[in-house]
Amino acid sequence: MLFGLDGVEIGLIIVFLCLFAGILSGFPVAFAISGAGVFAFAIIAYLDSHGILVHQVIDQSTQAYRDVVSTGVRPDTISTFRYPDLPTVGVPLFDRGWEVAIDRNLSFIVNRMNERVFAGQSIETLLAVLMFVMMGITLERSKIANDLLTTMARIFGPLPGGLAVSVVVVGAFLAASTGIVGATVVTMGLLSLPTMLRNNYSPELSTGVIAASGTLGQIIPPSIVIVLLGTLAGDLYSTAQEARAQTFGCTDALTYLGRPAVVSVGTLFQAAMLPGIMLAVLYAAYAFGFALLNPSKAPAVISEYHKTGTASRGQAWIWYVVAPVVLIAVLIASFEFGMVGSQDIIVSSYSEGGENAVLRTNVSESCKAAMIELHGQGKWDLAVRQQAEIAAAGGAQESVRLSDEEVQQLRALKLAAAAPIGTGIGIMALMLGIVLAVARGVNPAQSASPLIIGAVGVVLLIAVDVLFISPATTAMSTLLIIAIPLVIALYGVRIAAGRLSQNELIRVVFPPLVLIVAVLGSILGGITNPTPAAALGAAGAIMLAAYRKLKEEGHSGKVIINASLALALMILIGMNFDLRINQANVGFENWFAFIVAAIAFHVAAWGLISAAWTLYGAGVLTPVVRETAKVTSMVFTILIGSQLLNLVVISFGGEHYIQEFLRSFDSEFQVFLIVMLVLFILGFVLDFLEIIYIVIPIVGPVIYGGTFDPKWVTIMIAVNLQTSFLTPPFGFALFYLRGVAPPSVTTGHIYRGIVPFVLIQVAGLALLWYVPSIVTIIPDLMPN
């Protein structure tokens, strides 16, 4: 043994020293990682071939080992960490020589690249990274972030600490649109730091709030960190739970857990929403509280901005807050009382299969004991009773084909139970009503007649649905029936849109907000997965930037507006008509809908092409594409290099050694706390990409192989990394901010300013630790 250390421990030290040396060498990190793997393997192979590195393993031929096994201890849980007194024997690190190890590594690296980079299941999710990056860079380069910050500063500026609060709000906006920490911190530093200093804000508060708000991109969806973590977490959780189930003698994870061992990126986005919002609120609350206690260091700023319109405070409160809340409450109550709901009357030609028990009970004794320990005796007894009832009824019933009469009977039952107002009509009426109400609040001095006409159209829309539209009415007939009330409502909405455009807040905030809601809503609502949503976000950002550029140059933006309306029309048609024209029988309605959808598609495509050409001519698209290519190529190159480094660690048993060490602790919380501390420290010197691709695959089988909810584990890791990137003296966010701060702002200002926000992060981590439902409540309530 060298220096009294095990050979595997020496090997791990060599790997990390090579990695840190490669990073500090100044070479691009993407290439330094793979180079570190090659150099580390060469050094370890040389030392092992000369007998310098020896790995001590438990001698399984001794009586002491057999005595431990005879007590019922599983052989796979016996390690030198749990049983240090058992006799050991020295073996080489590479059991069949380094030549076999390098051959095995080459084959593994090819297979892993094929699975995770070129043709694997995770490649579709990884493509979302490219488009989310393009979305964020486009919004940043098109000065939309500047407009947001200027407008928010005018709104919150008159409040104590208002500029700091506006930075938090815009930081959350940018986090939901970029997901890139460096870009957000640099953008916010360039835009807001000079303004805050010019208005006599404390350098500590200014730098602290900018750095902290910039890191919200780590956690607020669509976070690239969560996308990358999610692609790994899904594989790690599934594999670890399958291994755990088989360890207990169960056939698979579904039997043992009673549910599929699956976690998706979309589910993680849902889980990250509340923690992200919580941290943003805590940041803003601290800034406001700091200003109240230190008014001279965060003074109110009297803006030169004068709002458009004549609404008094009471009128603004009624039309901006009370009216929308009442409309939303009415819709929710309508859902609860069955007035609004699904009108689906489609009946399957096959009967439903018999209901199964909550748990599978036909398992081995060892699996039964493990399931009772996991789920509790009560749930197991319930499953046994359910299984007995199913057996008494003749066993589980299989699905059978129904006769035409049975189908019609079931259809009639669904028709009788259907809600009088369809969900789509109800939501449409709510959205139209909110637009009309807010438009009234923008300028109450203007005539209310057009808005009243629009409101009458909304009421007629609901009345027509109740009186003339049934669940059996076809989509085309429904459209013709609601045409007149819809035109009346849209007339009022058209007038309302013109009035809303007079309000600077709505004009600046509404377009990016709609884009963010469209992207996140489609993911969080379970409508689509992150990749198509990211494509929608990238295309929307391009059109939004082009519209802004056209307006700056005094040109019409109708082509962008028409493309946006065409896109919305495509979505509505796809939701209400069957566009599969390759079927045997395609009715007139579906053919007509397909033709309209095809026209809308070409209008939207032309709008996107025109937007791209506009940005290209303005010199915006080229740097956007270049930066997108640089970031995404870096991500994928680091992915490849980290796989090589991981395989080096695996080849000499380093991964197994680390996992044995973690499994030697009896407390699962203790193991997770150790992993979190290690990740926190590594966050000082490694970027999130290296940590995700190098460290998580090694510790993942342990932390995802226990009883913890995988969503909670993943979000805790993301928030932990966010905290690490803020912590002096090594936090990455601090270096980003130092690079754009003026000379009057010292490093000491930045370090002192960030300390309260680090404490807020730690408090947030503690809150998530003790109240994990903050993470799990939204995924439990929303569809997946």
VOLUM-649877 format. One line per 8 residues: their letters; for each residue y negated, x negated, z negated of C-alpha. Coordinates in steps of 0.001 Angstrom, whole numbers. Each point is the difference from the previous one (the first is absolute). Example, Ala and Ser with C-alpha at 12.3 -4.5 7.8 and 13.67 -1.06 7.14 Angstrom:
2
as = 4500,-12300,-7800 ~ -3440,-1370,660
END
This chain:
784
mlfgldgv = 0,0,0 ~ -3430,-1320,937 ~ -2570,32,-2841 ~ 2351,2261,-1927 ~ -536,2828,2519 ~ 2607,1863,1963 ~ 194,-841,3692 ~ -1078,3503,989
eigliivf = -3048,-282,-2287 ~ -938,-3297,1666 ~ 476,1663,3404 ~ -2333,2863,-929 ~ -2622,-2445,-1236 ~ 252,-1934,3275 ~ -422,3212,2014 ~ -3119,1104,-1885
lclfagil = -1529,-3485,35 ~ 505,-163,3762 ~ -1489,3477,366 ~ -3102,-809,-2057 ~ -411,-3349,1749 ~ 193,1743,3371 ~ -2598,2576,-1010 ~ -2349,-2627,-1443
sgfpvafa = 421,-2259,3046 ~ -2447,2062,2027 ~ 2520,1070,2627 ~ 41,3712,855 ~ 2016,1782,-2684 ~ 2213,1685,2592 ~ 1280,-3409,1149 ~ -155,-1711,-3410
isgagvfa = 2591,2422,-1413 ~ 2628,-687,2656 ~ -771,-3728,-170 ~ 439,72,-3774 ~ 3417,1596,494 ~ 1114,-2732,2415 ~ -1245,-2871,-2196 ~ 1459,1529,-3175
faiiayld = 3404,487,1636 ~ 11,-3598,1254 ~ -841,-1409,-3454 ~ 2535,2181,-1807 ~ 2706,-748,2564 ~ -605,-3752,-365 ~ 148,100,-3805 ~ 3073,2228,19
shgilvhq = 1898,-2136,2522 ~ -551,-3046,-2253 ~ 1299,1818,-3064 ~ -3370,13,-1770 ~ -270,3793,-296 ~ 2841,1713,-1883 ~ 241,3700,-791 ~ 1694,967,-3275
vidqstqa = 2125,3144,316 ~ 2335,1634,-2518 ~ 3551,-1311,231 ~ 2082,3114,669 ~ 3279,-1821,-626 ~ -605,-373,-3740 ~ 1425,2191,-2762 ~ -3473,634,-1362
yrdvvstg = -1030,1655,3282 ~ 3172,2113,45 ~ -657,1090,-3573 ~ -3460,1276,941 ~ 1389,1910,2997 ~ 2735,1532,-2161 ~ -2662,1644,-2189 ~ -1014,2201,2942
vrpdtist = -2958,-2017,1244 ~ -305,165,3790 ~ 419,-3433,1621 ~ -3136,446,2096 ~ -2133,263,-3164 ~ 1266,-3245,-1499 ~ -2505,-2825,439 ~ -1114,-3161,-1742
frypdlpt = -3070,1889,-1227 ~ 1964,2691,-1845 ~ 2862,-2244,-1078 ~ -1399,-3532,-371 ~ 2951,-1123,-2143 ~ 2638,530,2696 ~ 1338,-3210,1591 ~ -1670,-951,3283
vgvplfdr = 929,-2162,2950 ~ -2300,-1842,2403 ~ 82,1006,3682 ~ -2129,-1004,3026 ~ -2890,2266,945 ~ 1429,456,3519 ~ 3640,864,-573 ~ 1035,-996,3533
gwevaidr = -2682,-2538,732 ~ -3532,278,1314 ~ 1240,43,3615 ~ 1762,3348,-540 ~ -3030,1288,-1930 ~ -2414,-799,2821 ~ 2300,1617,2542 ~ 226,3093,-2188
nlsfivnr = -3780,45,-463 ~ -611,-106,3743 ~ 2277,2971,593 ~ -1586,1884,-2916 ~ -3532,-668,1219 ~ 855,1366,3447 ~ 1585,3118,-1506 ~ -2895,587,-2372
mnervfag = -2581,-437,2716 ~ 1877,2528,2091 ~ 185,2449,-2919 ~ -3523,-352,-1424 ~ -2214,-1220,2834 ~ 1394,803,3439 ~ 2345,2994,-32 ~ 670,1078,-3588
qsietlla = -766,3306,-1694 ~ -3087,-1409,-1744 ~ -1698,-1150,3212 ~ -1441,3462,660 ~ -1618,29,-3439 ~ -1286,-3552,457 ~ -1742,1126,3194 ~ -2193,2145,-2252
vlmfvmmg = -1466,-3236,-1370 ~ -1368,-910,3438 ~ -1695,3361,487 ~ -1349,289,-3541 ~ -1523,-3468,424 ~ -1613,1070,3280 ~ -1306,3170,-1632 ~ -1635,-1919,-2818
itlerski = -1465,-2792,2129 ~ -1408,2537,2484 ~ -1779,1940,-2752 ~ -1343,-3231,-1495 ~ -1224,-1503,3295 ~ -1642,3240,1147 ~ -2388,-10,-3006 ~ 1413,3274,-1320
andllttm = 516,-1697,-3372 ~ -3677,-964,-4 ~ -1017,3609,599 ~ 2268,1183,-2811 ~ -1424,-2484,-2474 ~ -3621,761,935 ~ 533,3756,-334 ~ 1903,-214,-3285
arifgplp = -2678,-2300,-1430 ~ -2639,2608,823 ~ 2029,2712,-1727 ~ 1081,-1857,-3143 ~ -2922,-2446,-192 ~ -2262,2192,-2184 ~ 2744,68,-2676 ~ 384,-2804,-2585
gglavsvv = 2352,-2505,1602 ~ -62,2102,3135 ~ 266,-2925,2418 ~ 3104,-1246,-1798 ~ 1535,3480,113 ~ -757,212,3728 ~ 1793,-3332,512 ~ 3091,1425,-1721
vvgaflaa = -103,3161,2143 ~ -381,-1947,3246 ~ 2634,-2492,-1159 ~ 2438,2868,-438 ~ -937,1288,3471 ~ 566,-3397,1585 ~ 3240,-445,-1931 ~ 1255,3272,1468
stgivgat = -947,-1166,3485 ~ 750,-3727,22 ~ 2492,-901,-2696 ~ -1064,-3668,371 ~ -1401,-1600,-3161 ~ -1768,-2953,1618 ~ -1759,2120,2623 ~ -1194,2544,-2574
vvtmglls = -1304,-2590,-2490 ~ -1818,-1970,2701 ~ -1489,3140,1555 ~ -1180,1369,-3341 ~ -1343,-3406,-1036 ~ -2057,-390,3162 ~ -1333,3560,-24 ~ -565,899,-3646
lptmlrnn = -433,-3197,-2035 ~ -3489,-877,1380 ~ -1151,3593,-507 ~ 1212,108,-3608 ~ -1597,-3343,-855 ~ -3251,1022,1680 ~ -103,3088,-2247 ~ 375,-2127,-3161
yspelstg = 3672,720,-577 ~ 1856,-2450,-2218 ~ 1870,-2618,2099 ~ 3000,468,-2284 ~ 210,3770,551 ~ -749,-338,3719 ~ 2705,-2573,706 ~ 2516,1626,-2344
viaasgtl = -252,3444,1527 ~ 126,-1369,3564 ~ 3092,-2142,-624 ~ 1799,2754,-1908 ~ -804,2720,2549 ~ 1135,-2278,2808 ~ 3467,-304,-1520 ~ 508,3779,35
gqiippsi = 1460,-559,3455 ~ 3080,-1357,-1783 ~ 859,3400,-1433 ~ -1886,2841,1738 ~ 1967,1188,3062 ~ 399,-937,2760 ~ 388,-3351,-1760 ~ 1632,-2729,2063
vivllgtl = 1437,-1366,-3252 ~ 1827,3284,-573 ~ 1188,146,3616 ~ 1528,-3467,-287 ~ 1336,599,-3503 ~ 1442,3324,1111 ~ 2021,-1497,2837 ~ 1626,-2368,-2514
agdlysta = 245,2489,-2881 ~ 1992,2474,2072 ~ 2660,-2580,903 ~ 66,-1620,-3439 ~ 263,3277,-1891 ~ 2743,1413,2222 ~ 2078,-3201,-92 ~ -497,-579,-3725
qearaqtf = 941,3569,-943 ~ 3091,-77,2211 ~ 1099,-3202,-1742 ~ -797,1526,-3398 ~ 2028,3132,761 ~ 3012,-1989,1131 ~ -253,-2187,-3106 ~ 526,3130,-2098
gctdalty = 2935,1107,2156 ~ -1886,2687,1971 ~ 574,356,3727 ~ -3698,-140,943 ~ -3538,269,-1307 ~ -247,3699,897 ~ 2876,786,-2342 ~ -1360,-2090,-2844
lgrpavvs = -3695,944,286 ~ 493,3583,1126 ~ -2593,-587,2747 ~ -378,-2316,3003 ~ -1122,-3547,-835 ~ -2970,152,2364 ~ -3678,-910,-312 ~ -2356,136,2989
vgtlfqaa = -3447,-1369,731 ~ -1362,3557,228 ~ 1299,749,-3498 ~ -1603,-3197,-1292 ~ -3309,1073,1544 ~ 270,3230,-1966 ~ 804,-1940,-3162 ~ -2976,-2342,465
mlpgimla = -2647,2706,404 ~ -563,866,-3664 ~ 84,-3611,-1330 ~ -2468,-1060,2702 ~ -2386,2841,-771 ~ 397,-677,-3732 ~ -1040,-3646,400 ~ -2993,939,2175
vlyaayaf = -1150,2545,-2605 ~ 385,-2572,-2791 ~ -2088,-2519,1987 ~ -2750,2555,597 ~ 79,1150,-3640 ~ -412,-3588,-1203 ~ -2933,-594,2372 ~ -1698,3191,-1199
gfallnps = 639,-821,-3659 ~ -1266,-3572,461 ~ -3208,1369,1526 ~ -555,2399,-2901 ~ 384,-2821,-2526 ~ -1902,-2596,2072 ~ -2560,1927,2088 ~ -1927,-3135,925
kapavise = 3101,-1591,1561 ~ 952,3041,2120 ~ -3183,2007,576 ~ -305,3205,1924 ~ -1279,-524,3543 ~ -2528,2434,1435 ~ 996,406,3626 ~ -2312,540,2926
yhktgtas = 2519,2522,1288 ~ -1146,3600,100 ~ 2713,2570,352 ~ -27,2438,2879 ~ -303,3638,-892 ~ -1617,2132,-2671 ~ 2917,785,-2304 ~ -866,78,-3678
rgqawiwy = 2346,-1489,-2571 ~ 1414,3462,-799 ~ 535,875,3672 ~ 1641,-3345,693 ~ 2299,530,-2983 ~ 998,3471,1231 ~ 651,-856,3644 ~ 1354,-3551,-376
vvapvvli = 2224,524,-3051 ~ 435,3593,-1178 ~ 637,1636,3390 ~ 2624,-2535,1210 ~ 1759,68,-3389 ~ 112,3813,46 ~ 1401,31,3542 ~ 2698,-2528,-912
avliasfe = 850,1966,-3162 ~ 327,3223,2024 ~ 2389,-1691,2439 ~ 2114,-1438,-2840 ~ 117,3413,-1689 ~ 1010,1583,3320 ~ 2897,-2446,221 ~ 1045,789,-3566
fgmvgsqd = -67,3788,523 ~ 1755,-168,3362 ~ -2956,1118,2113 ~ 27,-3293,1906 ~ 3200,-1867,800 ~ 2650,-845,2513 ~ 766,2504,2745 ~ 3047,-1854,1254
iivssyse = 2746,2475,982 ~ 2300,-2429,1779 ~ 3607,506,-1128 ~ 2744,-2545,531 ~ 3078,1151,1896 ~ 2089,-1512,-2790 ~ 234,1015,-3635 ~ -1066,-2377,-2702
ggenavlr = 2707,-2027,-1645 ~ 938,612,-3594 ~ -2289,-1478,-2621 ~ 1287,-3213,-1524 ~ -102,-1114,-3624 ~ -2962,-2071,-1188 ~ 2322,-3017,-299 ~ 3320,-966,1514
tnvsesck = 2673,238,-2675 ~ 3077,-1233,1875 ~ -553,-3628,-1034 ~ 1801,-2741,-1903 ~ -222,-273,-3777 ~ -2244,-3056,170 ~ -2332,1746,2443 ~ -10,3110,-2214
aamielhg = -1037,-2031,-3035 ~ -2780,-1691,1967 ~ -1258,3326,1400 ~ -61,1584,-3468 ~ -1960,-2983,-1306 ~ -2492,341,2889 ~ -372,3786,246 ~ 958,1108,-3512
qgkwdlav = 2916,2050,-1272 ~ -1827,3288,601 ~ -417,-514,3741 ~ 3606,-1172,334 ~ 1271,3107,-1823 ~ -2144,2180,2281 ~ 1514,-1681,3066 ~ 3519,571,-1390
rqqaeiaa = -737,3706,-564 ~ -1472,372,3476 ~ 2989,-1728,1541 ~ 2358,2313,-1922 ~ -1887,3068,1264 ~ 190,-1283,3569 ~ 3748,-593,-372 ~ 513,3486,-1500
aggaqesv = -1800,1507,2992 ~ 2462,-1634,2360 ~ -1716,-3347,427 ~ -3134,-1006,1823 ~ -641,2294,2946 ~ -466,-1624,3356 ~ -2627,1099,2462 ~ 1271,2597,2503
rlsdeevq = -1479,1560,3155 ~ -1753,3326,-636 ~ 325,3025,2212 ~ -3006,1392,1875 ~ -173,2910,-2448 ~ -48,-2339,-2990 ~ -2727,-2095,1610 ~ -2127,3101,602
qlralkla = 510,1156,-3592 ~ -1117,-3334,-1398 ~ -2934,-7,2409 ~ -1040,3457,-1177 ~ 137,-1157,-3616 ~ -2227,-2981,798 ~ -2374,2256,1924 ~ -331,2379,-2952
aaapigtg = -619,-2860,-2444 ~ -2527,-1870,2160 ~ -3584,-367,-1259 ~ -2590,2233,1758 ~ -2230,-3029,796 ~ 1475,-3107,1578 ~ -559,-3416,-1553 ~ -1723,-1296,3132
igimalml = -2480,2891,148 ~ -685,-308,-3729 ~ -769,-3721,162 ~ -2090,459,3168 ~ -2071,2710,-1701 ~ -512,-2257,-3027 ~ -1233,-2933,2117 ~ -2356,2202,2041
givlavar = -1332,1606,-3182 ~ -714,-3348,-1652 ~ -1876,-1243,3084 ~ -2158,3128,38 ~ -694,-208,-3751 ~ -970,-3685,29 ~ -2199,539,3073 ~ -1853,2712,-1890
gvnpaqsa = -683,-2481,-2798 ~ -1421,-2634,2374 ~ -3095,2054,767 ~ -208,3481,-1583 ~ -3445,516,1540 ~ 1521,399,3458 ~ 1273,3377,1140 ~ 3332,980,-1526
spliigav = 826,2462,2813 ~ 2205,-2347,2112 ~ 1907,-1076,-3083 ~ 473,3608,-1089 ~ 1326,815,3483 ~ 2451,-2900,-357 ~ 1080,1267,-3437 ~ 585,3465,1487
gvvlliav = 2176,-1646,2643 ~ 2038,-1702,-2742 ~ 491,3320,-1819 ~ 987,1706,3274 ~ 2439,-2838,666 ~ 1785,719,-3282 ~ -125,3775,546 ~ 1441,-266,3510
dvlfispa = 2814,-2179,-1317 ~ 870,2568,-2675 ~ -243,3057,2265 ~ 1211,-1080,3423 ~ 2023,-3194,-353 ~ 3520,-35,-1389 ~ 2386,-2916,-432 ~ 1765,1164,3168
ttamstll = -3171,-285,2111 ~ 223,-2829,2511 ~ -2426,-2914,-101 ~ -1716,1038,3250 ~ -429,3588,-1157 ~ -1389,-1245,-3324 ~ -2539,-2133,1848 ~ -1141,2926,2132
iiaiplvi = -289,2304,-3031 ~ -2109,-2412,-2056 ~ -2074,-1152,2995 ~ -3028,2256,-602 ~ -302,-570,-3796 ~ 597,-3713,533 ~ -2775,-218,2610 ~ -2375,1796,-2396
alygvria = 936,-2396,-2818 ~ -360,-3053,2237 ~ -3460,1177,1083 ~ -1133,-202,-3624 ~ 1833,-3309,-505 ~ -1750,-1460,3058 ~ -3389,840,-1525 ~ 1247,-1349,-3351
agrlsqne = 1065,-3291,1582 ~ -3499,-478,1399 ~ -1517,515,-3435 ~ 2523,-2290,-1660 ~ -912,-2771,2423 ~ -3550,112,-1413 ~ 1295,-1193,-3377 ~ 304,-3770,-111
lirvvfpp = 2775,-39,-2603 ~ 2198,2347,1979 ~ -821,-1703,3302 ~ 1019,-3427,-1317 ~ 2848,848,-2375 ~ 1682,2875,1821 ~ 1400,-1813,3091 ~ 1760,-2867,-1834
lvlivavl = 1059,2436,-2720 ~ 1646,2269,2587 ~ 1756,-3021,1494 ~ 1301,-1135,-3387 ~ 1112,3529,-924 ~ 1764,391,3352 ~ 1876,-3285,-421 ~ 895,363,-3661
gsilggit = 520,3753,197 ~ 2604,-330,2729 ~ 1867,-2591,-2109 ~ -401,1532,-3452 ~ 767,3480,1281 ~ 3301,-1153,1463 ~ -1076,903,3548 ~ 680,-3439,1435
nptpaaal = 815,-3540,-1045 ~ -2561,-2830,-360 ~ 371,-1424,3514 ~ -1209,3017,2039 ~ -2648,639,-2658 ~ -1185,-3597,356 ~ -185,458,3780 ~ -2137,3099,-562
gaagaiml = -2226,-1995,-2363 ~ -456,-2886,2444 ~ -828,2340,2905 ~ -2319,2046,-2207 ~ -1827,-3110,-1205 ~ -525,-1151,3596 ~ -1419,3382,1025 ~ -2147,195,-3135
aayrklke = -1443,-3468,634 ~ -602,813,3664 ~ -1803,3238,-885 ~ -2283,-1910,-2360 ~ -698,-2611,2671 ~ -775,2647,2628 ~ -2445,1696,-2354 ~ -1709,-3324,-743
eghsgkvi = -514,-553,3721 ~ -1303,3539,546 ~ 3018,1181,2008 ~ 1941,3219,-378 ~ 3136,-93,-2138 ~ 1501,3162,1512 ~ 2980,-1850,1436 ~ 983,-1096,-3530
inaslala = -595,3464,-1462 ~ 2060,1601,2790 ~ 2802,-2500,-583 ~ 14,787,-3723 ~ 109,3747,668 ~ 2784,-556,2547 ~ 1987,-1925,-2578 ~ -411,2809,-2533
lmiligmn = 1044,2511,2688 ~ 3140,-2025,738 ~ 968,68,-3673 ~ -536,3760,-250 ~ 2021,681,3152 ~ 2807,-2269,-1174 ~ 163,1876,-3317 ~ 174,3466,1560
fdlrinqa = 1816,-372,3340 ~ 3288,-1474,1145 ~ -1013,-2659,2542 ~ 3554,-1031,921 ~ -99,1044,3640 ~ 3311,-1724,825 ~ 1910,2919,-1537 ~ 1909,2531,2080
nvgfenwf = -2332,2938,-704 ~ -3692,-744,-408 ~ -2229,3055,-298 ~ -3438,464,1539 ~ -1722,-530,-3347 ~ 1616,-3375,-581 ~ -680,-1115,3590 ~ -3640,1011,-375
afivaaia = -252,-1794,-3346 ~ 1578,-3113,1520 ~ -2527,-47,2849 ~ -2915,426,-2423 ~ 1430,-2742,-2243 ~ 413,-2307,3007 ~ -3632,576,1001 ~ -1124,-615,-3575
fhvaawgl = 2072,-3195,-67 ~ -1730,-1359,3079 ~ -3431,942,-1380 ~ 820,-1811,-3273 ~ 1381,-3006,1904 ~ -3110,-181,2170 ~ -2162,179,-3115 ~ 1924,-2868,-1592
isaawtly = -240,-2095,3182 ~ -3731,721,245 ~ -444,-922,-3662 ~ 1841,-3279,467 ~ -2080,-799,3099 ~ -3202,775,-1904 ~ 953,-2354,-2815 ~ 1103,-2645,2488
gagvltpv = -3352,161,1759 ~ -1801,-227,-3343 ~ 1937,-3115,-956 ~ 1768,1727,-2906 ~ 3526,554,1326 ~ 725,-3647,843 ~ -561,-1382,-3530 ~ 1816,3016,-1469
vretakvt = 3085,-674,2127 ~ -227,-3730,-718 ~ -228,504,-3768 ~ 2802,2576,79 ~ 2233,-2402,1913 ~ -796,-2821,-2452 ~ 758,2061,-3105 ~ 3178,1625,1296
smvftili = 1362,-3215,1494 ~ -631,-1684,-3357 ~ 1898,2790,-1773 ~ 3020,-232,2281 ~ 1,-3805,20 ~ -63,-30,-3801 ~ 2847,2521,64 ~ 2101,-2350,2141
gsqllnlv = -906,-3087,-2041 ~ 694,1729,-3294 ~ 3425,1083,1231 ~ 783,-3653,711 ~ -1204,-1037,-3464 ~ 2041,2787,-1621 ~ 3120,-1102,1831 ~ -502,-3538,-1274
visfggeh = -142,1353,-3574 ~ 3097,2126,635 ~ 1940,-2870,1581 ~ 124,-2102,-3191 ~ 408,2988,-2363 ~ -3600,245,-1189 ~ -279,3743,541 ~ 3223,690,-1899
yiqeflrs = -1101,-2347,-2803 ~ -3333,1805,-478 ~ 1685,3410,50 ~ 2562,-1155,-2581 ~ -2845,-1149,-2236 ~ -1774,3360,256 ~ 3202,1968,-585 ~ 676,-2009,-3148
fdsefqvf = -2620,2094,-1831 ~ 1217,3253,-1525 ~ -3333,1816,286 ~ -932,1228,3457 ~ -3655,199,-1067 ~ 129,-3619,-1117 ~ 1351,-1070,3397 ~ -2700,1928,1841
livmlvlf = -2703,-1430,-2267 ~ 1212,-3550,778 ~ -76,742,3744 ~ -3498,1470,-281 ~ -1279,-3068,-1866 ~ 1510,-2323,2606 ~ -1541,2030,2847 ~ -3356,-10,-1800
ilgfvldf = 43,-3797,-305 ~ 1211,-505,3570 ~ -2870,2227,1157 ~ -2356,-2831,-992 ~ 1370,-2336,2656 ~ 1828,2210,2521 ~ -1344,2788,2166 ~ 1626,3419,-155
leiiyivi = 1891,-662,3246 ~ 1794,-3028,-1425 ~ 781,1804,-3265 ~ 1359,3067,1795 ~ 2160,-1912,2450 ~ 1118,-2917,-2192 ~ 168,1180,-3621 ~ 759,3739,227
pivgpviy = 3268,-435,1994 ~ 1256,-2357,-2756 ~ -866,2135,-3050 ~ 239,3355,1805 ~ 3767,529,-461 ~ -551,-182,-3772 ~ -3162,2082,-465 ~ 1057,2599,2591
ggtfdpkw = 3593,50,-1230 ~ -714,1595,-3389 ~ -1074,3415,-1226 ~ -3690,-311,859 ~ -1510,2265,2641 ~ -452,-2176,3132 ~ -3386,1597,692 ~ -1233,-999,-3448
vtimiavn = 1358,-3537,390 ~ -1721,-467,3370 ~ -3380,1375,-1103 ~ 102,-2106,-3173 ~ 578,-3101,2138 ~ -2908,931,2300 ~ -2418,584,-2910 ~ 1218,-3204,-1664
lqtsfltp = -754,-2013,3142 ~ -3389,1682,213 ~ -702,-1127,-3574 ~ 1140,-3537,785 ~ -2303,-231,3023 ~ -2944,850,-2290 ~ 783,-2302,-2916 ~ -2055,-3194,-417
pfgfalfy = 149,-2809,798 ~ 2399,386,2939 ~ -442,3595,1210 ~ -91,221,3801 ~ -2656,2738,-80 ~ -2304,-2331,-1931 ~ 276,-2707,2651 ~ -704,2540,2750
lrgvapps = -3144,1129,-1836 ~ -1084,-3569,-810 ~ 54,-755,3719 ~ -2628,2666,827 ~ -2085,-2,-3212 ~ -3524,-1498,133 ~ -676,-3310,-1805 ~ -1703,1818,-2874
vttghiyr = 3349,1557,-954 ~ 2095,-2629,-1733 ~ 3741,-140,-514 ~ -655,618,-3686 ~ -1740,3289,856 ~ 3026,1083,2009 ~ 2492,-962,-2726 ~ -1945,1709,-2773
givpfvli = -597,3080,2108 ~ 3650,492,869 ~ 1377,-203,-3556 ~ -738,3679,-926 ~ 1672,1165,3196 ~ 3057,-2146,-699 ~ 201,1689,-3399 ~ -257,3373,1750
qvaglall = 2871,-1053,2270 ~ 2097,-1029,-3003 ~ -791,3326,-1684 ~ 998,1775,3211 ~ 3287,-1914,91 ~ 667,904,-3632 ~ -744,3643,732 ~ 2415,6,2943
wyvpsivt = 2579,-1741,-2201 ~ -148,2623,-2745 ~ -715,3022,2249 ~ 2109,-543,3144 ~ -541,3630,1022 ~ -3418,-1094,1330 ~ 1986,-1638,2805 ~ 2733,2597,453
iipdlmpn = -1860,3310,-329 ~ -1394,182,3555 ~ 3308,-923,1739 ~ 1729,2618,-2157 ~ -2478,2691,1080 ~ -303,-888,3694 ~ 2628,145,2771 ~ 1810,-3172,1069
END
